[in-house]
Amino acid sequence: MSERMSTPRAAARAGKDAVVLDDDATLHAMGYPRKLTRRFKAFDNFAISFTIINILSGIFSSFGFGMNAGGPRILVFGWIGVSLMVLLIGAAMGEVASAYPTSGALYFSAGKLAKRHKGAWSWYTGWLNFVGQIGGTAATGYAAATFIQAFVQLQRPSYQPTVHQTVLITAVIIVVQGLANTFTVQLVAVLNRISVWWLLIGLVVIVGALIVIPDHHQSASFVTHFENNTGFTSGLYGGMLGLLVTSWTFTGFDGSFHMSEETVQATVNAPRGITRAIGYSAITGLILMLALVYSIKDYAKEAATDAPPVQILIDGLGLGTAKVMLLIVIGAMLFCGLANLTSNTRQIFAFSRDGAMPGSRWWHSVSTRTRTPVKAVWLAVGCSLALVVPGWWSHTAFTAIVSVNVVGLFLAYAVPIFLRLRLGDAFQPGPWHLGRWGKPIGWLAVVWIALSSVLFMLPQASPITASSFNYAPIALVVVLLVATVWWFATARRRFQGPISYGRPDEIAAMDLI
């Protein structure tokens, strides 16, 4: 992955690259005035994706599912394989982000890269991105609610969590995160920086405790142990479902792309933020995964609990220490949800700016006090809450919401990468690009996304009943059906993809900051 080509073409591009690094000039050239404050430096941009990926949140919330869908073999080797594929996706996305550093990110670049039907490509990419990010906010809040109740139960053994309580606590979490994005924007930026150190220090503390304190660890060969408790007779199918653990953890790295208009030198720092967040998460996540796997004591007992990682901590570390570790995990989940909602809001802001959402005039308006899209925050909150509602009666709500998150986001990731490949040599890369590796990396990314998306839309538990049904396909179909009906009814006549507000010199005069 190079930031300059090692060929004579680099010299020819040198003058252009200097201009590309002028953030305002780049934004004006793409047709938009500056409305958001550029308060994100390179570390801040990396922090938003690293926090959304959030290995503590992702691994702890889905580890139990993996214990029953493939066991240690899939948890460890699936993590290695899938994280490598995600790194390829992130690199391919980074190349696009360098060329089109806007808050619109995926849908904007899809509209610019399409040869024909630009409006349609942009439209569907934006709606997939929207539903995927809504799923991420909802799933993270749901996971935090589950672990908060696990902590309460450790404090008060008489407390019995229910799905109703989980939904209500999830609602409170998401609303509070919405309030934070509304009234304490500067604090949110600070919390995103703190979250990186919370994750890294928390990782060291948890892994260190799991290595030092337990009086027993599994043998080295335990990493190859396979388990299939999904109810399906096919071990292959059960194991493939377990890949959802890694895929769910590695969602949301488009956050760096969406924060481009608030990042300095975004043509370089946004793609760096994407790839570094994935790379560091892959390494640290593998360390945490191994620590948890080798700390398993009673597999059947721990896998059967509501929160298997919590039981692993209790069995290995003792109740008092486990409570401290659990507080670290809950904090990480809350940081993750906050960053996810922030990213979600920027996508809504940009999509509405181009008139692609109902009530667009509302959602792309910016608060004069905070210079952030406050109304978009509450649209994201409301839609996330709507996605959580089925959890009131469904015991598989979490995995279904996760599937909505994974499939919606990764399909949105695939579209601009595919269009960039179809454009061939006509694609004009930014200063951060993959050179001759761009095409093979891009095709591998698109093929993996297609295969994994089909897998995660399939049933995840057997027997299939009303309470175990994977409603992710229904949620995605409903969103796409609404988008399609709306497209053919009115949108195709007025939405032609990302709009331009005029010539660069005219747009510069419109800057509001």
N, C-alpha and C positions, 0 to 999 in steps of 0.2 A: 504494500500500500504506500504509494509515494505521494508527496505533496508537490513535486515537480517532476516532469518527465525527464528521463536521462537521455534524451535525444535532441537533435538540433531544433525540434519543435519547441523545446523549452525556452530557448532564446527568443523565438518569435512571439512567445506568449508573455515574456517578462513584463513588457509595458502594460499589457492588459491585466495581469495579475495585480499589479500595484493599484490599479483603479478598482479592481474587484474587492480589495481589502477595505475600500472606503464604504462603510456600511450604508450611509445615507444615499450615496450615489448608486449603489447596487439596488437598494429598495426603490429608488426613483426610476431606475431603468426598467424595473419589473412592473411599474405602473402604480405604485402606492406611495402616499405621503407618510411621514413618520408620525405615529400617534402614541406609541408606547415608549416608555423610558428604557434606555439601554443601561440597565444596572447589573447585568450578568457578565462576569468575566469568564475566562476559560474554565476555571475551577467550578464556578457556579453552574455553568452549562452542563459540565460533567456530572455535577452533584444532582441535578434534577433527574437524569436518567438512572444514575446509580441508586438514587433513593427509591425511584419507582420500581426498578428491577428488584431491589431489596431482598437479598438472599435470606435474611432472617425471617422476614414475613413469608416469602414464597415457599421456602423449604419447610418451615414449621407448620404452615397452614395446609400443606398438601402431602406431607410425609406419610401420614396415616393412610391416605389413598394409595400411595406407592407401595406401602408394606403389603397391601392386599392385592395389588395389581403388578405382580412381578417380583416384589421383594428386593433384597439388597442388590441382586444382579442388575435389575433395571434401574434402581435408584442410583447406583454408582456408575455403571457403564452407560446407562441411558443418559445420565447427566453429562458425561464426557462427549458422547456422540452428538446429542442435541445441542449442547452449548457450542460445539464447533460449527454446526450448521447455522445457528443463530448468529455467530460471529460473521459468517459469510453474508447473511442477510443484512446485518448492520453495516458491513463494509460497502455493500452494493447501495444501501440507502444513503450512506455517508457521501458517496459520489454524487448522488442526486441532490442531497442537501447542500453541498458545496456550490452546485450550479444554481439552485433556487432557494436561497436562505430566507424563507418567509414563514409567518405564523401559519399560513395555509398548508405548508409542508406537503403532505402526500397528495391531497386533492389538487393543489395548485400545480405541482410538478406534473401530475397526470394530465391536466389540461394543456400544459405547455409541451409535453413530450408526444402527445397523440398526433398522428398524421391526419386523421379524420375523426369526425364526431367528438371533437374536443369537449364539448359541453357534457355529453353523456359519460365519457370516461371520468371527467372531473366530478360529476354529480354522484356517481355510484361509489367512487373512491372515498369521497367525503362522507357519505352516509355509512359506509363500512367502518371508517375511522371513528365516526361519531359513536356508533353502537358499541364498537370494541372498547373505546375509552370509557363509556358509561359502564360497561361490564367490569372494567378494571376498578373503577371507583367503588362500585357496589360490592364486588368480591372482596376487596381489601377491607372494607368496612365490616362485612359479614365475618371475615376471618378474625378481625380484631374483637368483635362482639363475642365470638366463640371462646377466644382465649381469655378475655376479661371474665367471662362466666366461670371458666376453669379456675382462674385465680380466686374468685369469690368462693368457689366450692372448696378450695384448699383452706381458706380462712374459716368458712362455715360449712362443715360437712353436711348439714341438714339442707343446704340449698340444692335444689334440683333444677338444672337448666332445661328450658323447653324451647321449641322452635319459635313460639310466639315471643318469648323474651328476647331471643336472638334477633328477631326482626326489629323489635322496638329499640334495642340497644344500638343496632346498626343505624337506624334512623337518627338517633341522637348524635352518633359519631359523625355522620355525613353532614348533618345540619351545623354542628359546631365547626367542622372544617369549612363549610360555606361561610360562616360568620367570620372565621379567621381570614379568608380570602377577600372578604368585604371590608373589614374595619382595621386589620393589622397587616397590611401588605408588606411593609418593611420588615415586620417580624417574620412573616412567611419566608422572605428571602434569607433572613438570618437562620431560621430553622432548617432550611434546605442545606445550608453549610454545616450546621451542627449535626444534621442527620448522617452525613458521611462518617464523621468521627464516632457517632453513636453506633453505627453499624460495625465499623472496624474494631473499635474497642470492645463492643459487645461480643463480636465474633471471637476475639482473643480470650475474653473472660469465659465464655461458654465452652469453647473448644478446650481451653486449658483445664477447666474444671472437669470435663468429661474424660480427659486423659489422666489426670492426677488422682481424682477422688475415688472413682469406683474401684472396688476390690476385685472386680472381674471384668475382663473384656473378651469378646469373641475371638476365635482363632483367625489367622490371616485368610484361610479358605472360605470363611463365612461370607465374604463379599460375593461369592458365586452362588449363594443360596437363592433358590427361586420359590416363589409362593404365588398361588393363584386362588384368591378367595372372592373373585368377582361374581361367582355363580355360573360363569361360562365354562364349558368343558374344554375349550381350546386354550391351552397355555399360551400359545403365540398371540392370540387376540387379547388375552388378559394382560400379557406383558407389554403389548403395544399401547394399551390404555395407560399403563404406568408412565409412558413418556410425557403424559400431560403434566406431571409434576415439574419437569424441567421447562417445558414450553410455557406453563403458567408463570413460573418464576421470571422468565426472560421476556415478559411483555412490557410495553411502555417506554422502550428506549427511543421511540420517536419523540419523546418529550424534549430532547435536545434540539430536534428539528423544529418543533412548534415554538420554542423559545428563541428562535433565530432573530426576530425583530427586537428582542430585548438583550441580545448578546453582542458584545464588541467583537469585531473581526469574525463575524459569523460564518463566512465562507470557509474558514479553517477551523474555528473553535467548535462549531456545531458537529461536523463529522468526527472530529477528534473526541468530542464528548460522547457520541454514540458508541464508537468502537472501544474507547477506553472503559466505558461503563460496562460493556459486555465482557471484555477481556478480564478486568479485575473481578467482576462478579463470578465468572466461570471458575477462576482459580480459588477464590475465597469460599465459594459455594461448595466446591469439591471437598475442601478441607472440612467444612461443617458437616457435609453429608457423611463422610467417612467417620467422623467423630460420633455422630448419632448411630450409625449402623453398627459400629463395633461396641457401642454401649448398651445394645439391646440385651436384656437378660432373659425374660420370659416372652418369647415371640408371640405366642397365641394370646396370652393375657393382654399384652400391650397393644397388639393390633386390633383387639376387640373393643378397646375403650373409645370414648368420644374424641379424645385428643391424644393419640398415641405418643407424640413427642413429649408431652407433659408427663405421662406415666414413665417414660424412659428417664427423664430428669429425676423424678421422685425415686425410682428404683435405684438409680446409680449415684445420686448426689445427696439424697435425704430430703425431707420435706422443706426444711428451712432454706437450704441453698437453692432448691428447685424453685421456690417462690421468687427469689431474687432473679434467677435466670429468666423466669416467666415475665417478670416486669420489664426486663430488657427487650424481650421479644415483643411484648405489647407496645412498648414505646416505638420500636422499629415499624410495627404495623401502622401506627397512627401517623408517623412521619411519611410512610409510603402513601397512605390514603390522601394526605394533605398535598403532596407533590403531584399525585395522580389527578386530583381535582383541578389543580392549577393548570396542568397541561391540557386537560379536557376543556377548560374554559377558553384557552387560547385558540384551540381548534374551532370551537363554536364561534368565537369572535371573528376569525378569519373567514369561515364559511358564510357567516351572515353578512360580512362586509361585501361579498360578491352576490348577495341576494339569493342565497341557496337554501334558506331555512324559513319556515313560517314565522312571521313577525321579525324579519331580518333587521328592520330599522331599530328595534328594541335591543336585540342581542349584540349588535356590534357597536353600540354606544359606549363611550368611555367616561368614567367618573372624573369630574373636574378636580376632585380632591386627591384621588389616588392614582389617576392616569391608568386605571385598569378597567376591564369590561365587567363591571359588577353584575349587571343583569344576566350576562352569560353564565356567571357563577351559579345563579339560582336556577337557571334552566338545567344546568348539569346536575345540581342537587336534586331537583324534582324528578328528572329522568332516572337517576340512579336509584332513588327510592322506589320508583315504579317497578324497576327490575328486581328489587328485593322482595316485593309483595308476595310472589308465589311461594317464598320460603315459609309463609304462614301455614301452609299445608303440605309442602313437599320436603321430604327428608333428603333428597338429592339436590336441593336448591343450590348449595355451594358449588358442586362440580358442574352444574348446568350454567351458573353464572360465569364460572371460570371458562367454560367452553365458549360462551358468547364472547368473552374478553379475548381469548386466544384466537378463535377463528375470525372474528370481526377485524381485529388488528392485523393479523398476519396476512389476510387477504388484501387489506388496504396497503400493507407494505409491498405486496407482490405486484400490484398494478403499475406504479411508476417504474419499478425495476424492469418489468416486462416491456413496457413502452420504451424505456431507454434502450433495451436490447433490440427491439424491433426498429428503432430509429437508426441503429448502426453507427457508421462513421459520421453521420450528420449531427450526432449528439455533441454539444459544446460543453466540455467539462469545466468545472471551476478549478481553483488552485489546488484543491485536495482531490486526488483521483487515483484510480487503480491501474492506469496505463493499460498494457496488453492483457492484464489479468481481469479486466472489467467484465468481459463477455463470459468467460467460463465461470467466474464467481457468481455472476448474475443468474446464469441458467441453473446452476446448482441450487441457488436460493429459491428461485421460482418453483422448481420441481419439488423441493422439500416442502414448501408451503402448501402446494396443491395436495400432496399425499397426506400431510399431517392434518389439514383442514377436513378432509373426508373422514379421517379416523375419529376426530373429536366430535363429529356430528352424530356418531353411531351410539347405540345404547352402551351405558357404562356399568350397569348392574343387572343381574338376572336373579329371579324372574322379573320381567318387565311389568310393573304395575303402575297405578296412578301416582303413587308416592315415590317410585324409583325411576319414573320416566325422565329421560333427558330432554328437557324442553328447550334446549339451546337452538335446535333447528327451527322450532316454532317462532322463537323470539327473533331470529335472524330473518326468517321468511316474512314475518309481519312487517319488519322495518323495510326490507327490500320491496315488499308489495306496496307499501305506502309510498315509498320513493318512486316506484315504477308508475303507479297510478297518477301521482302528482306530476311526474315527468311528462307523460303523454297528454295529460289534461291541460296543463298550462306551462310548466317550467321549460319545456324544450323550445318554446317560442320566445322566451325572454332570457333564458340562462344559456350563454354560450361559453361558459368556462370563466376563469378568472378575468376580471375586468381591469381596464387601465383608466386611471383618472386623468390622463393627458400626457403631454410631453414631459420629459424629466425636468426641464426648467419650470414648467407650469406647476408640476407636482411639488417641487421644492418650496414653492411659495405657499403650499397648503400645510406644511409641517406645523403641527400644533404644539410642539415642545421646543 
